[in-house]
């Protein structure tokens, strides 16, 4: 049964009724995250409008990149979620306690333990270089707004493997773990904003936008701080808490910020860096340390590296901000919507789809997101590839339904046909201005 609007709002703040969010079987648990997607879009739109009225910049290029990363994350959720909880139900057979699924004690116990586990998941993602290769995607935005909540790597859920499984040994039912993992994730959405400055005394107990802004900073004093999801008490208890400073501006993004808005590049570039670092070591021991120690580690330093050698980044730092014209911004927004529609269609038909269909659909989604990022970056290959992508869709969808809704299929097909024409003409014009046969021939003579 679907939730009411008020109930969906409640899930974003962990204000939920334990009785209506307790389930005996895991298959009965609603997809709380999927149901919250319309609220995500609504609040991100509202935040952008407020920022405009306040005279603050709203960068379309960075926002489109965030949406692209979010689409990739959700398109692969059926794979990553399986790895995230792999083995849980088997371990549950060896549970110490037999906690009832419909007990308030079980519900609140899971609430606290899931948040405790998440603290260590998040901390490990920052302190183990292999896990950071996935998690750095979330820190890749140089802005701080609600769209950052969408920046989750396709490997992020898989990087949580092994942290929730001990709850099975304690005796928490799998259904209860799924419920609270979803609520814990949704709670993190609203802290990604700079519109809320302070929550007052509540900030001694719970995570707030102020605390999380520190976590996303690349200033030296911000690094590896404030890991908690709901209860910031974990950070205070384990020595990783840092309050926001009123006299120093936070610089958002990575310490070595990639100069791109290509979401697919963001997903994979750090793995290449990780490989190169491991290969550069002179011993196998150091190569393993390069992978499993902290991102800042180097030979002869502590496990997490020597803070004295970390870059001391201060504001202002110039952002990577390629210009996006109004028409291109509208085009990117429309086609990002189409990509999202394709991702939702894939998940809808997933149970009955063959592996060949799934692989092809994922390839199309990844290609579409990559080309979108290429258009933002003004990459030389992006325009002709966009023409090819649109032509491929027109060829495929001309004689067969895609979404199963005729009016939507017709609208999408028409838009793709027009897009194919636009980028084909653009590519031909660009080629004619950059390649002059007379000049080429004169160089050969």
N, C-alpha and C positions, 0 to 999 in steps of 0.2 A: 504494500500500500504506500502510495506516495505521501510526502510530507506537505503540510501547509506552508505558506510563505513564512509565517512567524516561526515555525519549527525549523525551517531551513536557516533563517537568520540566527536562531539559537545555536545551531551546530557550529557557526563561525566563532562563537564566543564560549563554547563548551557549556552553554546553558541548555541542558537537555534533561528529559525525564528518564530516570533510570528504568522505570517500569516499561516504558515504550521503546527503550533502546537495549533491551535484553532479549536474547534469542537462544533457543536451544540448539539450533543447527546453523552452521556457517552459511549454508545456502539461503537462509532466510534473512540474512543481514542486507539491508538496502545499500545501494551504491551511493553513500552519502556525498562523496566527492563529486560524482557526476551530477547529482541533483543540485549541487551548489554552484555549478558552472555559470548558470544565468546570473546569479548574484555576483560572482566574480566580475563578469563583464559589466554589470550595472554599476558596481562600486568603482571599478577602474575608470569607467566613463565619467561618473560623477566627480571623482578625484581630479581627472584631467580638466573638467569644466571649472572646478574651484581654483585649480592652479592657474588657469588662464585669467580668471577674474582677479586673482592676486598678483598678476603680472609675472608669474613664474613660467619658465620655459617648459614646454611639453614636446619632447623630441620623438617624432614619428619613427625615425630610423631605429632608435633603441627599443621602442615599444614593439615594433614589428618583429624585431629580433627576439624579444621576450616571448611573444606569442608563438613564434616558430619553434623555440625551444620547448614551450609547453605542449605544443601539438605533437612533437616527437616523443616527449615523455609519455603522453597519454596513448599514443599509437602503439607503444611497446609495453604498455602496462600489463598485458596478459602474460608476457614473458617474465618481466622483472618482478611482478608480485608473486609469481610462483617460486622464484628463487629466494625472495625475501622471507617467506615462511616455510621454506623447504624442510621437511622432516618434523614439523611441529606436531602433527597428529600422531606420528609414530612415537615420538618422545612422550606424548601425553599418556600413553599406555603405562609408563613407569612413574606416574605422578606420585608425589608424597601425600598430598591432600586431595580430597574429592570435593572440590568447591562447587556448590550448586550454581547453575547458570542463571537462576532467577533470584539470587540473593543480593540484597543491597551491599552486604559486606564484600561479596565478590566484585560487584560493579565498581565500588569505590576503591577497592584494592587494586583492580586492574587499571583504574584511572591513574593512581599514583605510580604503580610499577611500570606502566607503559611510558610515562613521562620520565621516570628514572632511567629506563633503558634508552630512551631517545637522547638524553643528555650524553650518554657514553657513545652512542652511535655518532652523534654530531661531533663530539670531541675526537673520536677516532678518525673521522673524515678529515679533520684538520691536522692530525698528528701522524697519520700514516700516508706516505706519499702516493701509494697506489690508490687509496680511497680518495685522496685529494684530487687525483686526476679526474674523478667523476664529480666531486663536490664543487670544484672550482667554477663549474658552469653557473652555479647559483650566485657566485660572487663576481660575475663578469660584467655586471652593469655598472656604468659610471653615474647613473642616476639612482635616486632612492624613491621609489613609488610602488604602488600595489602590483604593477606588472612584474616586478622582480620575483614575486611569489610563484610565477609561472616558470621561472628559470630553474628547472630541475632536470638533471641529466637523465638520459635513457638508462644509465647504470645506477642511478641513485637508490632505487629500491633494492637492487641486488647487493649494493654496498652495505645494506642493513642485515645481511644474512649472519646468523649466529648470535645476534644480540637479543632477539625476542624469544628464541627457543628455550632458554632457561625457565621461562614462565610456564612452559608445559610441564616441566619437572615439578614445579611448585604445585600445579594443579589448576591453572586458569584455563577454562574452556576456550577452544579455538575461536568460537563465535564472539566471545567477549574481547579477545585480543584484536580481532578484526575491527570491531566497533570502535574501540578506543584508539587504535592506530589511525583510523579515519578522522576521529574528532581531534586528535592530537595534531594531525596534519592540517586540518581546516583552521585550527586556532592560530596557526602561524601566518595565515593570510593577512590579517588586518594589522600586524605589527610592521609591515613593510610600507610605511608611509611617514612622510615628514610633516603632515598636516596636524597630527596629534603631538603636542610637545611634551606633556607630562601627565601622569595619572596620579600624582600626589603620593600619599602613603601606600597605595596599592603596589607601588613599584618596589617596595621592600619584599614583596611576596611573589608577584607574578611578572612574567616577561612583558615588556612594554615596547612601543615603538622607539622610545628613547634608548632603552637597553640594546635593542636589536640594531639600531643605527650604528652603535659602537661596533657591534659584531661585523657589520659590513664595511667598516672603514679599513683603508690600507695604510693609515697613519701607524707608526710603530707602536704607539700605546694602545691601539685598537686590535692588534693582531692576536688571534687565538683567545678571544674573550667572549663571555656571555653566550654559552652554548644551549641553554635551556629552551624548552618549547613553552611550557605553561608556567612552571614554578622556577623562578630565578633563584630560589633558595638553594638549588643544586650548585649553582655557580658560587654563591656565597659560601657554601659548605666546603667545596673542593678547591677554592682559591682561584677561580677563573673569572671573577666578577670585576667589571670596570664600569664606572658611571660615566655618563656623557659629560664632556667638558663644555662649559659655557663660553670659554675664552679661546677655543680652538675649533676651527671648521673641520669637519670630517671630509676626507677625500674618499669617494666610493670607487669600487672596482678592484682589480687585482694589482699587486705591487708592480708586476710587469704586464701592463695592460695590452692585450692583442688589438691591433688596429684593424678591426673588422666588425661588421654586424651580421656576418654569415653564421647562422645558428648551427649548421652542420659542422663547420670548422671549429666552433666553440666546443662541440661535443668531443672532438678527437685530437685537437692539436697538442694537448698536454701529455697524452700518451706517447707521442713522438718525443717530447722533451724528456719524459721519464725514461724511455728506452736509451736515449742518447746519454743521459746522465749515468745510468747503470753501466753502459758500455764503456764510458770514459774512465771508469775506475780501474785500478791496477791489480786488485785482488777480487776473488769471488765474494769474499766476506763484505768488502765495501760495496760491491755491486748489489748485494742483497740489502745492505743498509740503505742504499740509494732508493730502493723500492719500498722498504718497510719502515724506515725512519721518517722523520718529519720532512716536509718540503724544503725547509731551510738548512737541512743537515749537509755537512761537507766533512771530509776526512779530518779527524783530529778535534772535532767539536762534539758537544753533547748530543743526545738523541734528537732533540728538536732544533739543533743548530745553535750558533752563538748570536744572541740578539744584537750584539754590538756590530755585527756584520750585515744586519738587515737594513735595507734602504729606509731612510727617514723621510718619508713622503709628507709634504706640507701643501696646503692650499695656497694659491690656486694651481691646479694641474690642468693643462689643456686637454679637453675631451676629444675623442675621435668622433667627429661630427660632419660627415659628408652631406652636402646640401641635397634636399629632396624637394623637387618642385611640387606644386599643388596637385597637378594631374597625376604625377607618379605616386604621390601619397595616397590619393583616392584609389588608384589602380592597385597598389600594394594592399590596402585595407580590404578591397573587394576580393582579391585573389587569396589573401590570407583567410578570409571567411570561407572561400571555396575549399581551401585545403583543410580547414577545420571541419567542414561538412563531409569531406572525404574521410577524414579520420573517424568521425562519428558513425558514418555509414559502415566503415570497416568493422568497428566494434559491434555494431548492430547485427551484421551478418556473420560475425566471427564463428559462432558455434556450428554453422552449417557450411562454412567455407573450407575449401581444400587448402593444403599447405602451399600449393603453387599459386593459388589466388592470393593468399595472405602475403607471400613473399613479393609478388608483383605489386600488390597494393602498397606495401611498406616501401618498396623501391620508388614508386611514384610519389609518395608523401615526402620521403627524404629528398628526392630530386627537386620537387616543387619548393620545399623550404630552402634548399641550397640556392636555387635560382633566384628566389626572392631576395635572399641575402646578397647575392651577386649583383642584382640590380641596384640595391642600396649602395654597395661599395663601388659601383660603376666598373665592375670587372669586365674585361674585354669580351669574355665568352658568354656573359649573361644574356644579352639581347638576342643573339642567334639561338641560344639554348632555350630561351623562353618561347621563341617562335616555334621551335621543334616540339617543345612540351605541349603547347596549345594545339598544334597540328595533330599530335599523337592522341590527345584527348578527343578532338573533333572526329578523327577517324574511328576511334573506339566507340564513342557515344552516339554517333550518327544513327546507327541502326539498332541500338539496344538500350534498355533502361539502365540507369546507374543507381539512383536513389529509390526508384520505385514510385516516385511521385511525379506524374507527367509534367505538371506546370513548372516544378523546380528543375527537372531535367531539361526542359525547353529553354528556360532562362539561362541556365549554366552553359548549355551548348551554344547559345547565341553569343554570350559574353566571350567564350573561348574562341569562337570563330572570328569575332571582331579583334580580339587580342592577337590572334595569329596573324591577321592582316597588318595590324599596327607594327608588330615587332619584325615582321618580314620586310616591310617597307623601310623601317628604321635600320635594319641590318644591311640592306642593299645600299641605302644612301651612305651609311657609314663606310662600307667597303669601297664605294666609288670615290669617296673623298680621301681615303687613306692609301688606295692602290691606284696609281696612275700608270697605265701601260707604257706611255711614251717615256716616262722617267725610268721605268724598269729597263726598257730596251736600250736607252742611252747608256745605262751603267754597264750593260753587257758588251757594247761596241768598243 
